[in-house]
Amino acid sequence: MEWKLFADLAEIAGGRAVEVEASPGDTVDDALDALLDAHPDLRDRVIEDGAVADHINVLRNGRSVSHDEGGETTLEAGDELALFPPVSGGSGGR
């Protein structure tokens, strides 16, 4: 299964796409654990008080897993997983 990482998360992991050991039938949390095991430097940026930080968006097929079963959402073949940190706006000038 592949994670797509954005902004500083991609920099920390050393790439925008990271393959992890997760299969259909596993959960999003299983795939996230595999990602954090492979790239432990991400853990401090993604996990806060033992859970995914509120400001980190976890997406499955472009939809936040918070709209489904959260980390317990079951993965299916062909799923696309992504992690988005907060995105700041531009200069604000008009």
ZIJO-V317017 format. One record per backbone hydrogen bond with DSSP energy under -0.5 kcal/mol. NH is the residue of the N-H (numbers start at 0). CO is the residue of the C=O. Records with the same first field share a line. If there is no record, write none. Layout:
NH: CO + CO
//
This chain:
2: 17
3: 80
4: 2 + 15
5: 82
8: 5
9: 6
10: 6
11: 7
12: 8
13: 9
14: 9
17: 2
19: 0
21: 19
24: 25 + 74
25: 22
27: 72
28: 70
30: 26
31: 27
32: 28
33: 29
34: 30
35: 31
36: 32
37: 33
38: 34
41: 38
42: 39
43: 39
44: 41
45: 41
46: 42
47: 50
50: 47
52: 45
55: 52
56: 54 + 83
57: 55
58: 56 + 81
59: 62
60: 79
62: 59
64: 57
66: 63
67: 64
69: 64
71: 68
72: 69
74: 25
78: 75
80: 1 + 78
81: 58
82: 3
83: 56
87: 85
//
